[in-house]
Amino acid sequence: MDEQWMPGNKRELMSAIEREWKLLMDVVNKLTDEQMTKPDAGGWSPKDNLAHLSEWMNVLMGVHMDHRPSHEVLGVSEDAVKDWDMEVINPILLERNRNRSRQDVLDELNQVYEKLTAKLEAMTFEDMLKPRHADDPEKRPLLLWILGDTTDHFAEHRKTIEKAIKG
């Protein structure tokens, strides 16, 4: 398993986030309406992937950065998030967003991205290096969640979309 890349400062982090965002948007902006709504083998359309990214950027801000209860941030029952099982949570989010229009999903995606990047810009890099949970025995920094819900997630879903449209 490869060691995760970690930025050395906030400028490197923000540059990496912007780079992956731009790569994602370059792919998305080339999609036709038909391509945007065509499900892949797993049943997810590119539009579904983008709505998913919005949901998880909101989780990053609400749960991981602001420490709000996950069920409130996600707008789901406490039971849905009690084990933090993606096999339970992601299908709920998929169904909730499935019938939204392309424009609605893109508008929200861009708004959430702008809100997140502004929130990150307002933070110090030192705060990002602090443990996400005070009681975490591994003392994992918030930065891991930031990368997981931005650069890593953008790249993962860009590749998924590219594979589906080549498909």
C-alpha positions as a printed NumPy array, in Angstrom:
array([[  0.   ,   0.   ,   0.   ],
       [  1.318,   3.439,  -0.947],
       [  1.949,   5.952,   1.774],
       [ -0.494,   8.85 ,   1.558],
       [  0.913,  12.106,   0.23 ],
       [  0.799,  14.862,   2.825],
       [  1.256,  18.522,   1.963],
       [  3.963,  20.406,   3.825],
       [  1.939,  23.591,   4.171],
       [ -1.441,  25.133,   3.427],
       [ -0.339,  26.493,   0.056],
       [  0.554,  22.963,  -1.098],
       [ -2.752,  21.643,   0.223],
       [ -4.872,  24.305,  -1.449],
       [ -2.935,  23.912,  -4.694],
       [ -3.53 ,  20.142,  -4.677],
       [ -7.24 ,  20.595,  -3.942],
       [ -7.58 ,  23.152,  -6.732],
       [ -5.659,  20.937,  -9.175],
       [ -7.858,  17.888,  -8.523],
       [-11.002,  20.024,  -8.624],
       [ -9.994,  21.462, -11.995],
       [ -9.256,  18.002, -13.403],
       [-12.671,  16.813, -12.234],
       [-14.482,  19.837, -13.646],
       [-12.626,  19.518, -16.969],
       [-14.096,  16.024, -17.35 ],
       [-17.564,  17.035, -16.145],
       [-17.805,  20.076, -18.408],
       [-17.274,  17.876, -21.48 ],
       [-20.192,  15.576, -20.674],
       [-23.43 ,  15.726, -22.602],
       [-26.732,  15.621, -20.731],
       [-27.094,  11.999, -21.811],
       [-23.633,  11.047, -20.522],
       [-24.24 ,  12.921, -17.278],
       [-27.264,  10.781, -16.426],
       [-26.194,   7.405, -17.815],
       [-25.562,   4.906, -14.998],
       [-22.346,   2.885, -14.966],
       [-22.132,  -0.836, -14.18 ],
       [-22.567,  -0.028, -10.482],
       [-25.722,   2.013, -11.14 ],
       [-24.168,   5.457, -10.563],
       [-24.301,   8.195, -13.188],
       [-21.708,  10.978, -13.325],
       [-24.4  ,  13.25 , -11.843],
       [-24.769,  10.795,  -8.942],
       [-21.009,  10.869,  -8.38 ],
       [-21.048,  14.673,  -8.222],
       [-23.966,  14.791,  -5.773],
       [-22.026,  12.282,  -3.662],
       [-19.001,  14.615,  -3.608],
       [-21.197,  17.484,  -2.388],
       [-22.584,  15.339,   0.404],
       [-19.12 ,  14.328,   1.618],
       [-17.671,  17.835,   1.423],
       [-20.586,  18.83 ,   3.661],
       [-19.675,  15.948,   6.003],
       [-16.091,  17.194,   6.1  ],
       [-17.233,  20.656,   7.131],
       [-20.096,  19.708,   9.431],
       [-18.876,  16.539,  11.113],
       [-15.094,  16.621,  10.966],
       [-14.421,  20.359,  11.166],
       [-17.409,  21.668,  13.144],
       [-17.986,  18.491,  15.21 ],
       [-21.739,  18.432,  14.608],
       [-23.625,  15.117,  14.887],
       [-23.263,  13.13 ,  11.666],
       [-26.953,  12.282,  11.377],
       [-27.819,  15.991,  11.517],
       [-25.22 ,  16.945,   8.913],
       [-26.322,  14.147,   6.587],
       [-30.028,  14.605,   7.287],
       [-30.522,  10.912,   8.06 ],
       [-31.616,   8.88 ,  11.062],
       [-29.163,   8.166,  13.867],
       [-29.479,   4.455,  12.989],
       [-28.198,   5.115,   9.462],
       [-24.886,   6.45 ,  10.772],
       [-24.427,   4.522,  14.013],
       [-21.747,   2.211,  12.537],
       [-20.478,   4.754,   9.976],
       [-20.966,   2.065,   7.304],
       [-20.623,   3.409,   3.765],
       [-22.642,   0.446,   2.474],
       [-25.573,   1.892,   4.456],
       [-24.955,   5.636,   4.118],
       [-24.003,   5.962,   0.446],
       [-27.145,   4.237,  -0.923],
       [-29.317,   6.582,   1.157],
       [-27.488,   9.586,  -0.269],
       [-27.639,   8.154,  -3.787],
       [-31.41 ,   7.72 ,  -3.672],
       [-31.94 ,  11.129,  -2.122],
       [-30.086,  12.831,  -4.982],
       [-30.939,  10.579,  -7.922],
       [-33.804,  12.63 ,  -9.383],
       [-32.149,  16.026,  -9.129],
       [-31.374,  17.925, -12.3  ],
       [-27.877,  18.22 , -13.709],
       [-27.901,  21.967, -13.113],
       [-29.123,  21.629,  -9.525],
       [-26.373,  19.124,  -8.718],
       [-23.683,  21.249, -10.393],
       [-24.877,  24.441,  -8.722],
       [-24.779,  22.806,  -5.296],
       [-21.417,  21.164,  -5.994],
       [-19.866,  24.51 ,  -6.886],
       [-21.437,  26.252,  -3.878],
       [-20.237,  23.582,  -1.458],
       [-16.748,  23.616,  -2.972],
       [-16.557,  27.412,  -2.601],
       [-17.786,  27.208,   1.001],
       [-15.264,  24.472,   1.816],
       [-12.296,  26.209,   0.23 ],
       [-13.174,  29.444,   2.064],
       [-13.387,  27.497,   5.335],
       [-10.018,  25.854,   4.673],
       [ -8.434,  29.192,   3.749],
       [ -9.626,  30.596,   7.094],
       [ -7.925,  27.774,   9.033],
       [ -4.282,  27.582,   9.943],
       [ -2.269,  24.645,   8.688],
       [ -1.331,  23.955,  12.301],
       [ -5.026,  23.448,  13.146],
       [ -5.296,  20.994,  10.256],
       [ -2.428,  18.997,  11.761],
       [ -4.166,  18.619,  15.127],
       [ -5.868,  15.287,  15.852],
       [ -9.381,  15.053,  14.423],
       [-10.57 ,  13.448,  17.679],
       [ -8.975,  14.42 ,  20.984],
       [ -9.37 ,  10.821,  22.178],
       [ -7.908,   9.215,  19.02 ],
       [ -5.101,   6.9  ,  20.243],
       [ -3.452,   7.231,  16.814],
       [ -3.668,  11.057,  16.956],
       [ -4.664,  11.173,  13.256],
       [ -4.728,  14.761,  12.005],
       [ -7.806,  16.469,  10.579],
       [ -5.716,  16.843,   7.426],
       [ -6.324,  13.161,   6.614],
       [-10.073,  13.794,   6.442],
       [ -9.52 ,  16.972,   4.432],
       [ -7.495,  15.054,   1.847],
       [ -9.939,  12.148,   1.92 ],
       [-12.94 ,  14.334,   1.111],
       [-11.171,  16.616,  -1.381],
       [ -8.118,  15.636,  -3.439],
       [ -8.467,  11.876,  -2.963],
       [-12.244,  11.871,  -3.413],
       [-12.177,  14.196,  -6.436],
       [ -9.577,  11.981,  -8.154],
       [-11.45 ,   8.774,  -7.299],
       [-14.737,   9.989,  -8.747],
       [-13.098,  11.629, -11.769],
       [-11.56 ,   8.264, -12.647],
       [-14.907,   6.539, -12.083],
       [-16.642,   9.016, -14.422],
       [-13.909,   8.724, -17.061],
       [-14.111,   4.929, -16.974],
       [-17.909,   4.992, -17.275],
       [-18.006,   7.304, -20.275],
       [-15.294,   5.333, -22.095],
       [-17.201,   2.344, -21.387]])
